[in-house]
Amino acid sequence: MTTPQRLVFGEVAELYDASRPTYPQRLIDDLIELAGLHHGLRALEVGAGTGKATTRFAARGVSVLAVEPSAAMAAVARRNCAAYPQVQIIETDFERWDPAGETFSLLYSAQAWHWIDPEVRFQRARAALAPGGLLAAFWNRPAWGRSELRDALVAAYRTAAPDLAPDGPMHPANQSPDADQDWPGDVAAAGGFDEAAVRFYEWNVDYRADAYTGLLGTLSEIRLLDEEQRRALLAAVGETIGEHGGTLTMPLATRVCLARAA
C-alpha cells in the first residue's frame, strides 16, 4: 500500500528531526502574546511532527495538547518533549480528533495546515477555539532571492531531476512558493473567523552539504522520486554546495497566517 503523501515524513522521522529547521523565537513569543496565553490555558497544536514547534512553546511554559497522525513522528515528539510534563501528544488525525468539549486560546499548525482536509479544517479549528481565540498556521519558506547559491542549485536540479516540478516550496527555481495562497480569501470563505492577517519573519540557517541534503531527503516531493533519481539529485546538490565553500546559508521567511475566532 502506498503511503499517503502527508504521512511519508514518518518514513524518515529521525532525519526530519535532525535536519528540519525550528522556528524563530520571536514568532513564538508574538503568538503567546497575541493569544493571551497564561499558565493554565492550553494551546492546541495540529500536526506536531517531531515537536519542532511544540518544544518552543513548552519552553516558554505553555501547556500544549498536540495532535499528530504519524506514529513514527509522534514517538520522536514524545521523546523531544519528555522534559515538559505540560505537553500531551495524541496520535490521530485532526479531522477525527474529539476535543471532548475543550476549547483553546490558541490553535497553531507548524508546517502542517495544508495537509488538513480543506473541506473541514477551518470548521474543526473554529470548534476547538474559544471565542476570540487565535488560529495561527505557519511555514518556513526559503527566500531564494537572497541566496548566493540559488543559480548553481537550479542548475543542479535541472541536470539531476529535470522532470521535478519547480513548484515545490524548497525548489530553488521557485522564488514565490506561496504566491497562489490567498489566506484572507480562505478565511472569509470558511466563515467563523475574522481579522485575517499574514506576517513574515526573516532569518537564516547555515547548512553543511550533508545536513542540507538530509533536509531535502525529508521533503515529500523528493521522497516520492524513484530511488535512482533521488540519489542523483541529492548528490548533485551536495556537490554544488561543496564547490561553493561547503556551507549553504539558507535565507528563510517564516510565513504566519493569523485569524480570530468570531
Buried (B, 14 or more C-beta within 10 A) or exposed (E): EEBEEBBBBBBBBEBBBBBBBBBBEEBBEBBBEBBEBEEEBBBBBBBBBBBBBBBBBBEEEBBBBBBBBBEBBBBBBBEBBEEBEBBBBBBEBBBEBEBEEEBBBBBBBBBBBBBBEEEEBBEBBBEBBBEEBBBBBBBBBBBBEBBEBBEBBBEBBBEBBEEBEEEBBBBBBBBEBBEEBEBBEBBEEBEBBEBBEBBBBEBEBEBBBBBBBBBBBBBBBBBEBEEEBBBBBBEBBBBBBEEBEEBBEBBBBBBBBBBBBE
